[in-house]
Amino acid sequence: MIVAAGIIMLSSCKDANQQKEECEKDALYGTYKPYTRWWWFSQEIDTNDVRAQLMWLKEHEFGGVEVAWIYPMFLDTARAHTEFLSEEWAVPVNFAKRVADSLGLGMDFTYGTMWPFSDVALRDGDQTRNYFDSTEIAERPLTWDHPKMARILNHLDKEAFGRYADHMDKGLHDAYKGRKSGVFVDSWEVETDYLWTRGFGEKFKEEHGYDIEPYIKNKTVYDTQNAEVYYDYMKTMSGYVLREFYGPFAERARENGAFSRSQCGGAPTDLLTAFTLVDIPETEAILYEPSFSKITASAAAIGDKQAVTAETFTCAYGWTGLRYKNGHGHSPHQGQEQIADLKLICDALFANGTNQIIWHGFPYNKVGDTSNFFYTTCQISTSELNNLSGNALKEFNRYMTEVSKYMRRGKNFSQLAVYMPLEDSWMERRYPDAVYEMMKWVGGKYEMRYIDTPKEYKGMQPLWVNEHFLETASYEDGVLRCGATTFSGLYSDVEYMEIGALKSLLRLAKAGMPICLARDPKEPGKVKHAEYADVLAELKGEKSVSTDGSTLTWDALIEGENLPDFWVRKDGESYYVFVANPMTQTISYPLDYCYAFTDKGSERTVRINHHGKSEEMTLKFKPMESLMLEITANGVKQVNLGFTPKKMRGYVAQ
């Protein structure tokens, strides 16, 4: 609860018609209920089982599914299955879509089998490659057509993508009919070392004025002394990824009457810009830190995208390899997951900008059977011997639905733009060794897994901006307009900054925009501009620019010591604030089993500055409780979220 003068409790209940009207405003996700990834293992898919599982999911408060086609269970090569994307394969797919439509469930599709995009029918020359033409980096054995060898698509060639998409769209042609579906691409899981494509060398020389190939041939591009060369390589690579893959992927989805949903995480590109190219940007937790989600949410704010989805609960307690015990590699505590632990993860996501949960996930099984499982997931099951089933699952889904409903009202709110340290991440390749020991699949600092906005300005709900969007940003009447969102000013604390961004800051400062330049940036890349120092000096001489934050003079919406993580949506003149339990700030991969039950409750004293007034109050968090506030000119109200998870099977007292 909240203690404050004049506080009123606000019921979480709303008129059903009003909720329906709100949902219908959302062009793409017409529900706030969680989706789940639905694992279709390579086998004969029975339409009776499809119908039964969809009905079960609806009964358990799911809003839709994402069908994902994967290998045969236990890598059993003897299992009968139809050829991927064949007419026979499409029969249960189309049936599932019709049943989902009839039940009012959404249905998205992974745009391929497993990930990254690959195909056993991929033509020679369309596969991914590195400079040295190592063919093994394109090989993908674990797909629907296992044990046939598939090849991974060249993500740097839009023509190759187009041919791949033609094959996918032929198989999904009838599934696109009816209610609009999303097509999905997972996080980037393509080998990036010395990644190359036809024409890359020529494009690099055009952009940077020198030849990259000697550095590639000698395998020195990744050496510390060649950081500036590596930066240039990443900059050219980023352009390819945006132009040749994410842009065409989103456009193809729209041509099919569908929409695009993407995890751009791990891609060797400008992540913020990449997330704005797709219709639905998606994050992931806790294989990515919850704070990573601010990149996705910032892109949604700039790109005017209502929904921010998250692949949620993957490897919550750690990871076990698929090949462990010959394909019997259950993830830790599978079947005995504690919803209290999972609530910490989803609350952390909500407090970093996510507003639509995608469960990971639900395995296809025949009626009465629960033997199929996916090895990295927190597994939803029709068997109530599993913790993620029955009434406990329903109650948890209702809770996530309620929070999502409020976190999609209006628009993301922010008072402060923060320059994203993209250039820094491209100038320094590697994380500390401990990161790779924990997560061997991490590529490098370009993934930006561990960046966060400045803690000292947390109460302003800072969002990321970059060079690309500052180029067209404007400052007028005390408002910075960047894409589809607004700010009061900008903060920068980066070691490196492109000259284009520096010039944009100078232009905005001359218009009067308040800027805090916490340190002097340097120019990245091998080829320097002689004017860089003069532009920087001129910027620092503008009266609206400070190095100590003294030009950022407005009051933060929320002030206080040791603020919990929170997220703000503004709808008209009202603010909706989800305040996560402070315990969410302490979670990391892998989560300790039953960690949530160590929470003894906590308090935070804050001051909320709104509608020309200032109110001090105490936020009181019961164990495992997060808070929802509604702030209007009349004061602050608490929304009753009405959910406290219980101890479940497998719990052991700490």
HELIX and SHEET records of a PDB file:
HELIX    1   1 ALA A   16  LYS A   25  1                                  10    
HELIX    2   2 THR A   47  GLU A   59  1                                  13    
HELIX    3   3 MET A   73  LEU A   75  5                                   3    
HELIX    4   4 GLU A   87  LEU A  103  1                                  17    
HELIX    5   5 THR A  135  ALA A  138  5                                   4    
HELIX    6   6 LYS A  158  LEU A  172  1                                  15    
HELIX    7   7 ASP A  174  TYR A  176  5                                   3    
HELIX    8   8 PHE A  200  HIS A  208  1                                   9    
HELIX    9   9 GLU A  213  LYS A  217  1                                   5    
HELIX   10  10 THR A  224  ASN A  226  5                                   3    
HELIX   11  11 ALA A  227  VAL A  241  1                                  15    
HELIX   12  12 LEU A  242  TYR A  246  3                                   5    
HELIX   13  13 GLY A  247  GLU A  255  1                                   9    
HELIX   14  14 LEU A  271  LEU A  277  1                                   7    
HELIX   15  15 PRO A  290  PHE A  292  5                                   3    
HELIX   16  16 SER A  293  GLY A  303  1                                  11    
HELIX   17  17 ILE A  339  PHE A  350  1                                  12    
HELIX   18  18 GLY A  390  TYR A  406  1                                  17    
HELIX   19  19 LEU A  422  MET A  427  1                                   6    
HELIX   20  20 ASP A  433  MET A  438  1                                   6    
HELIX   21  21 LYS A  445  GLU A  447  5                                   3    
HELIX   22  22 LYS A  455  MET A  460  5                                   6    
HELIX   23  23 GLU A  467  LEU A  470  1                                   4    
HELIX   24  24 ILE A  499  LYS A  510  1                                  12    
HELIX   25  25 TYR A  532  GLY A  541  1                                  10    
HELIX   26  26 PRO A  582  THR A  586  5                                   5    
HELIX   27  27 TYR A  595  THR A  598  5                                   4    
SHEET    1   A 4 ILE A   2  VAL A   3  0                                        
SHEET    2   A 4 LYS A 613  PHE A 621 -1                                        
SHEET    3   A 4 SER A 602  HIS A 610 -1                                        
SHEET    4   A 4 ILE A 558  GLU A 559 -1                                        
SHEET    1   B 6 ILE A   8  LEU A  10  0                                        
SHEET    2   B 6 GLY A 635  VAL A 639  1                                        
SHEET    3   B 6 LEU A 627  THR A 632 -1                                        
SHEET    4   B 6 SER A 574  VAL A 579 -1                                        
SHEET    5   B 6 PHE A 566  ASP A 571 -1                                        
SHEET    6   B 6 LYS A 411  ASN A 412 -1                                        
SHEET    1   C 9 TYR A  35  PHE A  41  0                                        
SHEET    2   C 9 GLY A  64  ILE A  70  1                                        
SHEET    3   C 9 GLY A 106  THR A 113  1                                        
SHEET    4   C 9 GLY A 182  VAL A 185  1                                        
SHEET    5   C 9 PHE A 259  SER A 262  1                                        
SHEET    6   C 9 ILE A 280  ALA A 285  1                                        
SHEET    7   C 9 THR A 309  THR A 312  1                                        
SHEET    8   C 9 GLN A 356  PRO A 363  1                                        
SHEET    9   C 9 TYR A  35  PHE A  41  1                                        
SHEET    1   D 3 SER A 118  ASP A 119  0                                        
SHEET    2   D 3 ALA A 150  ILE A 152 -1                                        
SHEET    3   D 3 GLU A 139  ARG A 140 -1                                        
SHEET    1   E 2 ARG A 129  ASN A 130  0                                        
SHEET    2   E 2 LEU A 195  TRP A 196 -1                                        
SHEET    1   F 5 LEU A 463  VAL A 465  0                                        
SHEET    2   F 5 LEU A 416  TYR A 419  1                                        
SHEET    3   F 5 GLY A 489  SER A 492  1                                        
SHEET    4   F 5 ILE A 515  LEU A 517  1                                        
SHEET    5   F 5 VAL A 545  SER A 546  1                                        
SHEET    1   G 3 SER A 474  GLU A 476  0                                        
SHEET    2   G 3 VAL A 479  CYS A 482 -1                                        
SHEET    3   G 3 THR A 485  PHE A 487 -1                                        
END                                                                             
